[in-house]
Amino acid sequence: MRIAIDTDRCIGAGQCALTAPGVFTQDDDGFSALLPGREDGAGDPLAREAARACPVQAIAVTDDQ
């Protein structure tokens, strides 16, 4: 799995960090950020749910092939 955040779309709602706190955090300005080393979701099953919870769909989760 690979996670990408479209920082131009992010509005800082924080739903990702609330849903999957082991993968997402918020930066100093309140916008979504991945925790260091969590670009692959770290096996957290809530990473996909966090992407779905984003109100502006700023998070993309793709499968590595």
C-alpha positions in Angstrom: 0.0 0.0 0.0 1.2 3.5 -0.7 -0.4 6.7 0.8 -0.2 10.1 -0.7 -1.7 13.4 0.7 -2.7 16.2 -1.7 -1.6 19.1 0.4 -3.3 21.6 -2.0 -6.7 19.9 -1.2 -6.2 19.3 2.5 -8.3 21.6 4.7 -7.1 20.4 8.0 -10.3 18.7 9.1 -8.2 16.1 11.0 -10.4 13.1 10.3 -7.4 11.1 9.1 -5.5 11.6 12.3 -8.6 10.8 14.4 -9.3 7.6 12.4 -5.8 6.3 12.0 -3.5 8.0 14.6 -0.8 5.4 14.0 -0.4 6.6 10.4 -1.5 10.3 10.2 -0.8 13.4 12.2 -1.3 17.1 11.7 1.5 19.5 11.0 2.1 22.8 12.8 -0.5 24.5 10.6 -3.1 21.8 11.3 -2.9 20.1 7.9 -2.6 16.3 7.4 0.8 14.7 7.4 2.1 11.1 7.5 4.0 10.0 10.5 7.7 9.3 9.6 8.0 5.9 8.0 4.3 5.4 7.6 4.1 6.1 3.8 3.1 2.5 3.3 0.4 2.6 6.0 2.5 0.3 8.3 -0.1 -2.4 7.9 -2.7 -0.3 9.7 -6.2 -1.5 8.5 -7.6 1.9 9.4 -5.5 3.8 6.8 -8.0 3.1 4.1 -10.9 4.2 6.3 -9.0 7.4 7.1 -8.8 8.1 3.3 -12.5 7.5 3.0 -13.2 9.8 6.0 -11.4 12.8 4.4 -14.1 15.3 3.6 -12.2 16.7 0.6 -10.7 13.4 -0.6 -7.1 14.7 -0.2 -5.8 11.2 0.6 -5.0 8.6 -2.0 -4.3 5.0 -1.1 -3.0 2.8 -3.8 -1.9 -0.9 -3.7 1.7 -1.7 -4.5 1.9 -4.3 -7.3 
